[in-house]
Amino acid sequence: MIGAVFGQTEGLFGPELDLRELQKTGRIGRIEIDLHSKNDRTTGSIIIPTSLDRISTALIAASIESINRVGPCSAKVILDKIEDIREARRKVIIDRAKEILHKWNIESMPNVDEVYKQISNTVKLGKVEKYGPEDLPAGPELEKSKEIIVVEGRADIINLMRCGIQNTVALEGAKVPDSIKKLTKEKEATALLDGDRGGDLILKELLQVTNVRYVGRAPRGKEIEECNCHEITEALENRVPVKEVYKPKRERPKVEVPNEISQAAKTLQGTLEAILLDEKLKQTERLPVSQLAEKLQQTKGVDTVIFDGIITQRIVDVAGEKNIKRIVASRISEAVKPALNVELVTFKDAILN
C-alpha cells in the first residue's frame, strides 16, 4: 500500500509536491495506513498529516484519490475528510478561555453584604459638619488638619468628600466669615474656587481679608460642585501661591523707530513675510518668514530685520552673529534671552507713525 501511495503519485506535479521530498523536509508527516481484510476484500484508511497550505493539501488529496491499483489488485481511494488541527485546537482554547472567564467573574463579583458596606461607607463620607459660630459647612477632618481647603458652598464640600477630601470649609456667601479669617491665620489654606466670574470676585475678597496661601481653580466656566475627582485633583495639583495670582506684568517701554521701519512694519502685518533693510534703511529683500533664519545665515550687510512673526532664540542668535542691529516683529518668545548687540522690538512696542 505504501508503495502504491508513493509510486502512483510520484512526478505528477514535480518535486515541490513529491511525497518523498515533502517527508524529507518535514512538510509531510508519517503516513499511517490501517487495513482490514474480509471475504477477499480489503478496506482501510490512509492518514497523511501535512503542514502545507490549503491549495497544496488539496492537490495531495486529489493525487491520493487517483491511485487505482495496489499491487496486482484494482483499488479505489475516496477522500473522507480534511481536518484542520489548528482549528480544533483553537476551539479547545476558546472553550477553556470561556471557563476561566466565567470562574473569574464569579470569584470577583462582590456579595450583597460587601455592596451594602461600600454604600454605607459612602453615605458616612457624605455627612457634612458645622464649624464656628456661623455654622459653616465643613468636612469632618477640618479641625484636625494642618492644611485646609476653602470652597464656596456646601455642594462643593460634598463633592470633595466624595473624592476623599475632608479637610474643607465653605464660605457660604460673598462676605468672608470671621471663622475663615481666623482659620487661614492658624492653618495653611488653599482657596479652591469656581472657574467663573463669581469665583474671580470671591478670590479678590479672600486676598483682601484672609491669609490664604494658595489658589486653585476649576476649569474655566465650570463649578467645583460639577467637577469629577480627576478635575479636582488636577486643580489642587496646579494651585499657585497667592503672590503669583495677580503678579503685575512688566510694561515694555515704547521704542521710537525711524519712519522707514514704521512703514515697513505696517505693510507686513498679517502677511507672514519679512523685510531686510541695509544700513541706510533701504529694503534689500522681501521673503516668507519660513525662509528667514536660513536667509540671514547667508546674507551680509543687513541692519534691520522686520517680520510678521515671533522672535525666537534662533533668530536672535543668527542676528548676533551677523551683526544685525535691530529685529522688529509681531511679538517676542518668552524663552528668548536678549543679545547685547541686538535690539528687540515688537509692533506694539514701536511708535508707528
C-alpha positions, 0 to 999 in steps of 0.5 A, spaced: 500 500 500 505 504 501 508 503 495 502 504 491 501 511 495 508 513 493 509 510 486 502 512 483 503 519 485 510 520 484 512 526 478 505 528 477 506 535 479 514 535 480 518 535 486 515 541 490 509 536 491 513 529 491 511 525 497 518 523 498 521 530 498 515 533 502 517 527 508 524 529 507 523 536 509 518 535 514 512 538 510 509 531 510 508 527 516 508 519 517 503 516 513 499 511 517 495 506 513 490 501 517 487 495 513 482 490 514 481 484 510 474 480 509 471 475 504 477 477 499 476 484 500 480 489 503 478 496 506 482 501 510 484 508 511 490 512 509 492 518 514 497 523 511 498 529 516 501 535 512 503 542 514 502 545 507 497 550 505 490 549 503 491 549 495 497 544 496 493 539 501 488 539 496 492 537 490 495 531 495 488 529 496 486 529 489 493 525 487 491 520 493 484 519 490 487 517 483 491 511 485 487 505 482 491 499 483 495 496 489 499 491 487 496 486 482 489 488 485 484 494 482 483 499 488 479 505 489 481 511 494 475 516 496 477 522 500 473 522 507 475 528 510 480 534 511 481 536 518 484 542 520 488 541 527 489 548 528 482 549 528 480 544 533 485 546 537 483 553 537 476 551 539 479 547 545 482 554 547 476 558 546 472 553 550 477 553 556 478 561 555 470 561 556 471 557 563 476 561 566 472 567 564 466 565 567 470 562 574 473 569 574 467 573 574 464 569 579 470 569 584 470 577 583 463 579 583 462 582 590 456 579 595 450 583 597 453 584 604 460 587 601 455 592 596 451 594 602 458 596 606 461 600 600 454 604 600 454 605 607 461 607 607 459 612 602 453 615 605 458 616 612 463 620 607 457 624 605 455 627 612 457 634 612 459 638 619 458 645 622 464 649 624 464 656 628 459 660 630 456 661 623 455 654 622 459 653 616 459 647 612 465 643 613 468 636 612 469 632 618 477 632 618 477 640 618 479 641 625 484 636 625 488 638 619 494 642 618 492 644 611 485 646 609 481 647 603 476 653 602 470 652 597 464 656 596 458 652 598 456 646 601 455 642 594 462 643 593 464 640 600 460 634 598 463 633 592 470 633 595 468 628 600 466 624 595 473 624 592 476 623 599 477 630 601 475 632 608 479 637 610 474 643 607 470 649 609 465 653 605 464 660 605 457 660 604 456 667 601 460 673 598 462 676 605 468 672 608 466 669 615 470 671 621 471 663 622 475 663 615 479 669 617 481 666 623 482 659 620 487 661 614 491 665 620 492 658 624 492 653 618 495 653 611 489 654 606 488 653 599 482 657 596 479 652 591 474 656 587 469 656 581 472 657 574 467 663 573 466 670 574 463 669 581 469 665 583 474 671 580 470 676 585 470 671 591 478 670 590 479 678 590 475 678 597 479 672 600 486 676 598 483 682 601 481 679 608 484 672 609 491 669 609 490 664 604 496 661 601 494 658 595 489 658 589 486 653 585 481 653 580 476 649 576 476 649 569 474 655 566 466 656 566 465 650 570 463 649 578 467 645 583 460 642 585 460 639 577 467 637 577 469 629 577 475 627 582 480 627 576 478 635 575 479 636 582 485 633 583 488 636 577 486 643 580 489 642 587 495 639 583 496 646 579 494 651 585 499 657 585 501 661 591 497 667 592 503 672 590 503 669 583 495 670 582 495 677 580 503 678 579 503 685 575 506 684 568 512 688 566 510 694 561 515 694 555 517 701 554 515 704 547 521 704 542 521 710 537 523 707 530 525 711 524 519 712 519 522 707 514 521 701 519 514 704 521 512 703 514 515 697 513 512 694 519 505 696 517 505 693 510 507 686 513 502 685 518 498 679 517 502 677 511 507 672 514 513 675 510 519 679 512 523 685 510 531 686 510 533 693 510 541 695 509 544 700 513 541 706 510 534 703 511 533 701 504 529 694 503 534 689 500 529 683 500 522 681 501 521 673 503 516 668 507 518 668 514 519 660 513 525 662 509 528 667 514 533 664 519 536 660 513 536 667 509 540 671 514 545 665 515 547 667 508 546 674 507 551 680 509 550 687 510 543 687 513 541 692 519 534 691 520 530 685 520 522 686 520 517 680 520 510 678 521 512 673 526 515 671 533 522 672 535 525 666 537 532 664 540 534 662 533 533 668 530 536 672 535 542 668 535 543 668 527 542 676 528 548 676 533 552 673 529 551 677 523 551 683 526 544 685 525 542 691 529 535 691 530 529 685 529 522 688 529 516 683 529 509 681 531 511 679 538 517 676 542 518 668 545 518 668 552 524 663 552 528 668 548 534 671 552 536 678 549 543 679 545 547 685 547 548 687 540 541 686 538 535 690 539 528 687 540 522 690 538 515 688 537 509 692 533 506 694 539 512 696 542 514 701 536 511 708 535 508 707 528 507 713 525 
